[in-house]
């Protein structure tokens, strides 16, 4: 794709995000229009309360979390040199799950649950780094295997905690595991997304070279070890903030970068911001569906994402064919 077409595609993607945000503010168990908040009647006051206090924070949280997962997925795929890599492969989501479920089981409030999830995510990621060793440049498979093993261990611990939970807490614990944006705080996730983009942007050109392989990157003087450590930390932090904010939401970090690479190509100066925009767009759409399909009740957004993500992923596999 030429630079001009990339620019138009990026503008189109950003416009889709804004339009989807308007739909997210408008749709729910009761439909409102965003411009109704400036009218002077009683319905305007209700619309103002619902949109500003409930839907706007949830919309911003959905976009920020989706952006974090899309960005982390794009980085993980080039770091592991695997187009099917996923940000959850570092075991971050498993650690967050164990931390959050333990806090819920102990009767902690929402703030403590969030802190416990974040702490568990970062501890598990640090453990993956320690067990995988220091030579990440030549042993990405070791990192992958350690992450998968620890994620399985965390899955077993999560199942144990669920089996010990009383009936009064079980629903909340399961809902968190399935992905939930109700009551999510958007500020930490949005701040993390902005910081991650600023940190990785200077490395985008080096990622283009790294995607060609270790030997070409060495030959061109790329500091591979230092670059990979920095980007793995970005992936871990982005995934930790996403999981802490909204629980476990799969497929975004896997599908979005994979699909956008077919559209924008492999230039990470374009692919990274596009993955952030696209990840936010997909999660916004999934959140809208979760709120309206059985309104006034809500589905876990992670369930909606999984139901939609599996067929899309299989379609991408079929289109790529032997190129994987």
C-alpha positions as CSV (number, residue, x, y, z in Angstrom):
1,X,0.0,0.0,0.0
2,X,1.3,3.4,-1.0
3,X,1.8,6.1,1.8
4,X,-1.1,8.1,0.4
5,X,-3.4,5.1,0.7
6,X,-2.1,4.3,4.1
7,X,-3.0,7.8,5.2
8,X,-6.5,7.6,3.8
9,X,-7.0,4.2,5.4
10,X,-5.8,5.5,8.8
11,X,-8.2,8.5,8.5
12,X,-11.0,6.1,7.6
13,X,-10.2,3.9,10.6
14,X,-10.1,6.9,13.0
15,X,-13.5,8.1,11.6
16,X,-15.0,4.6,12.2
17,X,-13.8,4.8,15.8
18,X,-15.5,8.2,16.3
19,X,-18.7,7.0,14.7
20,X,-18.7,3.8,16.8
21,X,-18.2,5.9,20.0
22,X,-21.3,7.9,19.1
23,X,-23.3,4.7,18.8
24,X,-21.9,3.5,22.1
25,X,-23.1,6.6,23.8
26,X,-26.5,6.3,22.2
27,X,-27.4,2.7,22.5
28,X,-28.3,0.6,25.5
29,X,-31.3,-0.5,27.6
30,X,-32.6,3.0,26.9
31,X,-31.7,4.8,23.7
32,X,-30.5,8.4,23.8
33,X,-28.9,10.8,21.4
34,X,-25.8,12.6,22.6
35,X,-27.2,16.0,21.6
36,X,-30.2,15.4,23.9
37,X,-28.0,16.4,26.9
38,X,-28.2,20.1,25.8
39,X,-32.0,20.2,25.8
40,X,-33.8,21.7,28.7
41,X,-36.4,19.1,29.6
42,X,-36.5,16.2,32.1
43,X,-35.5,13.7,29.5
44,X,-32.4,15.8,28.8
45,X,-31.3,15.5,32.5
46,X,-31.8,11.7,32.4
47,X,-29.8,11.5,29.1
48,X,-27.1,13.7,30.6
49,X,-26.8,11.5,33.7
50,X,-26.8,8.2,31.8
51,X,-24.4,9.4,29.1
52,X,-21.9,11.3,31.2
53,X,-21.8,9.1,34.2
54,X,-22.3,5.6,32.7
55,X,-21.8,5.4,29.0
56,X,-19.0,7.9,28.3
57,X,-16.6,6.3,30.9
58,X,-17.4,2.9,29.7
59,X,-16.9,3.9,26.0
60,X,-13.5,5.4,26.8
61,X,-12.5,2.4,28.8
62,X,-13.5,0.0,26.0
63,X,-11.5,2.0,23.4
64,X,-8.5,2.2,25.7
65,X,-8.5,-1.4,26.7
66,X,-9.0,-2.5,23.1
67,X,-6.2,-0.2,22.0
68,X,-3.8,-1.7,24.6
69,X,-4.6,-5.2,23.6
70,X,-4.2,-4.4,19.9
71,X,-0.9,-2.6,20.4
72,X,0.4,-5.4,22.7
73,X,-0.6,-8.0,20.1
74,X,1.3,-6.2,17.3
75,X,4.4,-6.0,19.4
76,X,4.2,-9.6,20.6
77,X,3.9,-10.9,17.0
78,X,7.0,-9.2,15.9
79,X,9.0,-10.0,19.0
80,X,8.1,-13.7,18.9
81,X,8.3,-13.7,15.0
82,X,5.0,-15.4,15.0
83,X,1.8,-13.9,13.3
84,X,-0.3,-16.0,15.7
85,X,1.2,-14.7,18.9
86,X,-1.0,-13.2,21.6
87,X,-0.2,-10.7,24.4
88,X,-1.7,-13.2,26.9
89,X,1.2,-15.6,26.1
90,X,3.3,-13.9,28.8
91,X,1.1,-15.3,31.5
92,X,-0.1,-11.8,32.4
93,X,-3.8,-12.6,32.2
94,X,-3.3,-15.7,34.4
95,X,-1.6,-13.7,37.1
96,X,-4.2,-11.0,37.0
97,X,-7.0,-13.6,37.3
98,X,-5.5,-15.2,40.3
99,X,-4.9,-11.9,42.0
100,X,-8.4,-10.6,41.3
101,X,-10.1,-13.8,42.3
102,X,-8.2,-14.0,45.6
103,X,-9.2,-10.4,46.4
104,X,-12.8,-11.1,45.6
105,X,-12.8,-14.3,47.6
106,X,-11.5,-12.3,50.6
107,X,-14.3,-9.8,50.3
108,X,-12.1,-6.9,49.1
109,X,-13.6,-3.8,47.5
110,X,-13.2,-2.9,43.8
111,X,-10.0,-0.8,44.4
112,X,-8.3,-3.7,46.2
113,X,-9.4,-6.1,43.5
114,X,-7.9,-3.8,40.8
115,X,-4.7,-3.5,42.7
116,X,-4.5,-7.3,43.3
117,X,-5.1,-8.0,39.6
118,X,-2.4,-5.6,38.5
119,X,0.0,-6.9,41.1
120,X,-0.6,-10.5,40.0
121,X,-0.2,-9.6,36.4
122,X,3.2,-7.9,36.9
123,X,4.5,-10.6,39.3
124,X,3.6,-13.4,36.8
125,X,5.2,-11.5,33.9
126,X,8.4,-11.0,36.0
127,X,8.4,-14.7,36.8
128,X,8.2,-15.5,33.0
129,X,11.2,-13.2,32.4
130,X,13.2,-14.9,35.1
131,X,12.5,-18.4,34.0
132,X,12.9,-17.7,30.3
133,X,16.5,-16.3,30.9
134,X,18.2,-13.3,29.5
135,X,18.9,-14.3,25.9
136,X,15.5,-13.4,24.5
137,X,16.8,-12.5,21.0
138,X,17.7,-16.1,20.1
139,X,15.2,-18.0,22.2
140,X,11.7,-16.5,21.7
141,X,10.3,-20.1,21.8
142,X,11.6,-20.4,25.4
143,X,9.7,-17.3,26.4
144,X,6.6,-18.7,24.7
145,X,6.7,-22.1,26.4
146,X,7.4,-20.6,29.8
147,X,4.4,-18.2,29.4
148,X,2.1,-21.0,28.3
149,X,3.1,-23.2,31.2
150,X,2.6,-20.5,33.8
151,X,-0.7,-19.5,32.2
152,X,-1.9,-23.1,32.6
153,X,-0.7,-23.1,36.2
154,X,-2.7,-19.9,36.8
155,X,-5.7,-21.4,35.1
156,X,-5.6,-24.3,37.6
157,X,-5.3,-21.9,40.5
158,X,-8.3,-19.9,39.2
159,X,-10.4,-23.0,38.9
160,X,-9.4,-23.9,42.5
161,X,-10.5,-20.5,43.8
162,X,-13.8,-20.7,41.9
163,X,-14.5,-24.1,43.5
164,X,-13.9,-22.7,46.9
165,X,-16.0,-19.6,46.4
166,X,-19.4,-19.3,48.1
167,X,-22.5,-18.9,45.9
168,X,-22.8,-15.2,46.8
169,X,-19.4,-14.4,45.3
170,X,-19.3,-16.9,42.4
171,X,-21.2,-14.9,39.9
172,X,-19.0,-11.8,40.3
173,X,-15.9,-13.9,40.0
174,X,-17.0,-15.6,36.9
175,X,-18.2,-12.3,35.3
176,X,-14.8,-10.8,35.9
177,X,-13.1,-13.7,34.3
178,X,-15.3,-13.4,31.2
179,X,-14.6,-9.8,30.7
180,X,-16.6,-6.9,32.1
181,X,-16.6,-3.2,31.4
182,X,-19.3,-2.1,33.7
183,X,-17.8,0.3,36.3
184,X,-14.4,0.2,34.6
185,X,-12.2,3.2,35.1
186,X,-10.9,4.6,31.8
187,X,-8.2,7.0,33.1
188,X,-5.5,4.4,33.9
189,X,-5.9,2.5,30.7
190,X,-6.0,5.6,28.6
191,X,-2.9,7.0,30.2
192,X,-1.1,3.7,29.8
193,X,-2.0,3.6,26.1
194,X,-0.6,7.1,25.5
195,X,2.6,6.3,27.4
196,X,3.1,3.0,25.6
197,X,2.7,4.7,22.2
198,X,5.2,7.4,23.1
199,X,7.7,4.8,24.4
200,X,7.5,2.5,21.4
201,X,7.2,5.1,18.6
202,X,11.0,5.7,18.3
203,X,11.5,1.9,18.0
204,X,9.1,1.4,15.1
205,X,11.7,1.6,12.4
206,X,14.0,-0.8,14.3
207,X,11.0,-3.2,14.5
208,X,10.7,-3.2,10.7
209,X,14.3,-4.4,10.6
210,X,13.9,-6.9,13.4
211,X,10.9,-8.5,11.6
212,X,13.3,-9.5,8.8
213,X,15.2,-11.7,11.3
214,X,18.0,-11.7,13.9
215,X,20.9,-11.8,11.5
216,X,19.9,-8.8,9.3
217,X,19.1,-6.8,12.5
218,X,22.6,-7.6,13.9
219,X,24.2,-6.7,10.6
220,X,22.6,-3.3,10.7
221,X,23.6,-2.6,14.2
222,X,20.3,-2.9,16.0
223,X,20.7,-3.3,19.8
224,X,18.4,-6.4,19.7
225,X,18.7,-7.4,23.4
226,X,18.0,-3.9,24.8
227,X,15.2,-3.4,22.2
228,X,13.4,-6.7,23.0
229,X,13.6,-6.1,26.8
230,X,12.1,-2.7,26.4
231,X,9.3,-3.9,24.2
232,X,8.5,-6.9,26.3
233,X,8.1,-4.6,29.3
234,X,5.7,-2.5,27.2
235,X,3.7,-5.6,26.2
236,X,3.5,-6.7,29.9
237,X,2.5,-3.3,31.2
238,X,-0.1,-2.8,28.5
239,X,-1.6,-6.2,29.0
240,X,-1.6,-5.8,32.8
241,X,-3.5,-2.5,32.6
242,X,-6.0,-4.0,30.1
243,X,-6.7,-7.1,32.2
244,X,-6.9,-5.1,35.4
245,X,-9.4,-2.7,33.8
246,X,-11.8,-5.1,32.1
247,X,-10.9,-8.7,32.9
248,X,-10.0,-11.3,30.3
249,X,-10.9,-10.4,26.8
250,X,-9.5,-12.6,24.1
251,X,-8.8,-12.5,20.4
252,X,-8.2,-8.7,20.1
253,X,-4.5,-8.9,20.4
254,X,-4.4,-11.9,18.0
255,X,-6.9,-10.9,15.3
256,X,-6.5,-7.1,15.0
257,X,-2.8,-6.8,14.2
258,X,-3.0,-9.9,12.0
259,X,-5.9,-8.4,10.0
260,X,-4.4,-4.9,9.8
261,X,-1.1,-6.3,8.6
262,X,-3.0,-7.5,5.5
263,X,-4.3,-3.9,4.9
264,X,-1.4,-1.6,6.0
265,X,1.5,-3.9,5.4
266,X,4.4,-4.6,7.8
267,X,5.6,-1.0,8.4
268,X,5.3,-0.7,12.2
269,X,5.3,3.1,12.0
270,X,1.8,2.6,10.6
271,X,0.9,-0.8,12.0
272,X,1.3,0.1,15.6
273,X,-1.1,3.1,15.8
274,X,-3.4,1.3,13.4
275,X,-3.5,-1.7,15.8
276,X,-4.4,0.6,18.7
277,X,-7.2,2.2,16.7
278,X,-8.4,-1.1,15.4
279,X,-8.3,-2.8,18.8
280,X,-10.3,-0.1,20.3
281,X,-12.9,-0.2,17.5
282,X,-13.4,-3.9,17.8
283,X,-13.9,-3.8,21.6
284,X,-16.3,-0.9,21.2
285,X,-18.4,-2.9,18.8
286,X,-18.3,-6.0,21.1
287,X,-19.4,-3.8,24.1
288,X,-22.3,-2.3,22.1
289,X,-23.5,-5.8,21.3
290,X,-23.1,-7.0,24.9
291,X,-25.4,-4.1,26.1
292,X,-28.2,-4.3,23.5
293,X,-28.6,-7.9,22.5
294,X,-30.5,-8.9,25.6
295,X,-31.2,-5.5,27.1
296,X,-31.7,-4.5,29.9
297,X,-29.5,-7.4,30.9
298,X,-25.9,-7.5,29.7
299,X,-23.6,-10.2,28.3
300,X,-19.9,-10.4,29.4
301,X,-18.0,-8.5,26.7
302,X,-15.4,-11.3,26.6
303,X,-18.0,-13.8,25.6
304,X,-19.2,-11.6,22.8
305,X,-15.6,-11.1,21.6
306,X,-14.9,-14.9,21.7
307,X,-18.1,-15.7,19.8
308,X,-17.2,-13.2,17.1
309,X,-13.5,-13.8,17.2
310,X,-13.3,-17.5,16.5
311,X,-15.0,-17.4,13.0
312,X,-13.0,-14.2,12.1
313,X,-9.8,-15.9,13.1
314,X,-10.6,-19.0,11.1
315,X,-11.4,-16.8,8.0
316,X,-8.0,-15.1,8.4
317,X,-6.3,-18.4,8.5
318,X,-8.0,-19.5,5.4
319,X,-7.1,-16.3,3.5
320,X,-3.4,-16.5,4.6
321,X,-3.1,-20.1,3.6
322,X,0.5,-21.2,3.4
323,X,1.9,-17.7,4.3
324,X,1.7,-18.5,8.0
